[in-house]
Structure formats: structure tokens, C-alpha cells
């Protein structure tokens, strides 16, 4: 999932357009990349920050609730499994193991209401943007929002590739 070249053309285009607009709305590509770098510096995971925000020199990302380690472990396990399978678009509910599927559903219910808000520290740089954890959330289909995965789990190289992608 974090290999930009393995994404479908449609997903590449969506990520590219969103990242372009996101960069413009926070003051430029360097501000967005600086925020992602600041997020990478937070250990063990940026989602576990108690104050529910991360700031770079020019940009702040915030959210309403702390995500606990058990939910992050489920996400990371899904990403590792998906990396091995190399599916283009995958439904999280296609898990054959009943216990794992239950953990995925629990994680999805917990994280579904979460919204991430990114704003520049200087109002003149732009209005900012927001995104959710899931792109699709139906009874029989749950898919991660590729923007969420790119911002929290992929490298800055992934974002750079997305920004350079030509439609």
C-alpha cells in the first residue's frame, strides 16, 4: 500500500490530486512534507499522541481522540498483509480468519468517526484540509482512505512520488 508504483491508476490520480490541493491549502509542498516528517518523528506512533496534535514549523494536524496501540497494531498487521498480497484495492472485510475479522471490525467502528484536520499556523498560507480514516465504510466493505495511510504510515518518498505523478 505504501509503494506508489503499485497503486491503481485511479488511486494514483486521487492521491496526486488530493496531495496537490493539500499542499496548496497549507502553504506549499515543503510545508506539507515538513508536517509529514514531524509526524514520522513521533514514536511509537503519531496517532498515540496524548495531546492529539502534531505541529511542524508551519502546519498543525489535530484530531479529537487518542488512538490506542491495539488499534494501531491491527492497522499495521493489515498493511503488512496487504504489502505481501499487493492487491490494488482491497476490502478489509475479506479476511478469512474470524478472530482477525472481529478485530478489524472493532478497529473500524472505533476509528470511523475520527477526522484529521490540517491547518497552516499562518492563516495567510491557506485554509487547510481534512480527511477521514476510511474511504468506504459499508456493511460488507471497508477500505482505508489512501490519504490517511499516506500521511501516517508511508514515507515522505511516497508523498513526493504522489506530488510528482503526471496524469
KAKAJO-V750859 format. One record per helix or strand. SS is the DSSP state (h for helix, s for strand). FROM is the first residue (numbers start at 1). TO is the last residue. If there is no record, write none. Layout:
ss = [SS;SS]
from = [FROM;FROM]
to = [TO;TO]
//
This chain:
ss = [h;h;h;h;s;s;h;h;s;h;s;s;s;h;h]
from = [4;9;29;46;53;59;69;98;115;123;129;134;142;146;156]
to = [6;25;41;48;55;62;85;111;120;125;132;137;144;152;164]
//
